[in-house]
Amino acid sequence: MRIPFAQIDAFSDTPFGGNQAAVMPLSTWLDDAVLLNIAQENNLSETAFIVASDDEGVDFDLRWFTPGAEVALCGHATLASGHFVLSSDTALDRVRFRTRQAGILEVARAGSGYTLKLPAWGPSPKSIPEIVAALNVAEPVETLWHDKGYALVIVEDEAVVRNLKPDFAALSAFPIVAIVAARGEATDIVSRVFTPYYAIDEDPVTGSAHAVMVPYWAPTLGNSFTAYQASARGGKLTCRLEGDRVVLGGSCVTTIEGTFLLP
């Protein structure tokens, strides 16, 4: 079985930046175990699988797998999937994906890049001392939680975010996406995101984390601001809150195209 394959750097306008995602269109869904094995073989932070849909208001069904598990929401692989579809058909200006846990997501052209609409998953204050300890955050300013499994830890400044050295072994016990964020210097906010439970110690750029952060920061920064995820690869995003949706802006670069051979 031959499956088309594209490797795409999302939230970057140059190769080797942002977050890598594999996008693989299927004619029909394969067994979940096979999808996970393919994601493990790709060994990227995310593999997105899309299946064309004839249903009204939906272009494709979309699922995301890390090398460790299927996830409820992945922003960068959705952006990459939008880039895959839209760069293949210049007549289209947007594409809508139906997902299993995050509803309908849309990617649209915006100048030389794209916008990505995600659900606004506003977090609530919650004490999470074991997660804070695993992150090695000494004095958090605030800790918050979203029930989809997102921990948001606010720290004093950008230097704390950049210098953080989590205990990945301890953090891997929690089936969560752990976000550490602060006000930034060159951008309005700066963050890092850790997901060792899902077999990725630090995620390079995480759209879904911004679906949690944007509703938190909007009352302070206004409904439109800039963000930088300070991983080794790094990624820049524009962020906007529109009602119950978070709109992220970014670019994509395709670096590899080919065929996945499935015995």
Summary of the structure (lengths in Angstrom):
residues: 263
radius of gyration: 17.5
end to end distance: 6.2
largest distance: 53.0
contacts: 944
relative contact order: 0.20
helix: 23%
strand: 41%
